[in-house]
Amino acid sequence: MTSLGALVFFIPVSSGEKVTFGMSVLLAFSVFQLVIEENLPKTSRFMPRIGEFQMPVRDTGRIWKIADQSVFKVCQIKLQRILQERITIIHLSINVSGTENKCSS
């Protein structure tokens, strides 16, 4: 299950399943943690080794998902700005070339 969290970065955004897969992995970690907790004695003074492993992995997965969404949003905003600038330049060049044709006739 640990390696499934890293697979989120290899899923293409266009598939539409990136967030769903990440949330499913996070849910699987939570359910696994609950199953382990139910099978442990209630009077245990120390956290079991599997719990010590699962908690940082779960938290790291959350950080990955937040970072992934943040990077995606920043890239999306930058891409929109670049496209708007290019469209404006193309639009201005069409207007200028159209104006030149009118003046020369």
Secondary structure, DSSP 8 states (H G I E B T S, - for coil): -HHHHHGGGGS-GGGS-HHHHHHHHHHHHHHHHHHHHHHS-TT-SS--HHHHHHHHHHHHHHHHHHHHHHHHHHHHHHHHHHHHHHHHHHHHHHHHHHHHHHHH-
